[in-house]
Each structure stands twice: as C-alpha cells, then as structure tokens.
Amino acid sequence: IRAPLIQTTIGNSIRLKLRGDGKTYKLLLSDGNSSFMSGSPSWQVDIPTKPLTLQDDAAASEEITIPLSSLRPSFGGRPSNRPTIANHNYTFRMEDMKELGFMLSLRLSDGSPNPKETFGEGIFDFSLFVESIEFLRSSSATS
C-alpha cells in the first residue's frame, strides 16, 4: 500500500504507532519515480511486529522509531547495496520523498528470505493497523 506523502516537518526519524500480527513488514519511501528503468530507488526498512492476543486492545499498540539513516535503497523491492549505478549516486534525501508505503514481502530489506514465522506460508491472513506516522527531528531508535 502506498500513499502520497504530505509532510510539514523534515526530520531524521519516523515514529510509527501500530498494531501488527507478528509478521515483518517493510516501510517504503520513494520520490514517486521509483523503478529500475528510471534509476530512482525506493528506500526501505524492516518493521517486525508483535503478535496480538485475544486480550489485546488499542492499548496494545507498539511505538517504533526508525532512524532515516537505516533506510536501504531498493529496486522493485530488492535491495541494492551499491551506492552508485550507471553514474547515479544514491543518497537518501527526505525532502525528495513523495510517497510512503507498507508491504509484506517475501524478502527482508537486506535481501534475505522473510522466514515463514514472520511472513506466512500458503494462504494466510495478515493485518497491520497503522494508527499514526510522525516525523521527528531527533531520536534514538527503539523497536
């Protein structure tokens, strides 16, 4: 799921308030032109979530703070560890980001397989409730 990113403050981290299902999702940011053909990467980071139990309610939300420096460049959901490709220098610049999204992926941000324990197997349910997204000027990462 992707949506236009409307931001009033450019910070150095993102704080998410969410309720997950024990699966590992990805947070994606892009300049809106992401594709291998355009040469513009999207930027991703893994978001492990805690499984909810029947006793959990809205009070069980998780707050996760993600430093923007932890985002990795990717093309088509696959990581690129190369800082330059075909004379393009890939540097994350928050002010260029136009879209924000979340996805459940077969691969983690480092390219390794997302294990069945945090992805799923066969046909399965999944749910990620994002309650808030906040850009912070400074923070220490917690998850």
Secondary structure, 3 states (H helix, E strand, C coil): CEEECCCCCCCCEEEEEEECCCCEEEEEEECCCCECCCCECEEEEEEECCCCCCCCCHHHCEEEEEEHHHCEEEECCEECCCCEECCEECCCCHHHCCEEEEEECCECCCCCECCCCCCCCCCCCCCCEEEEEEEECCCCCEC
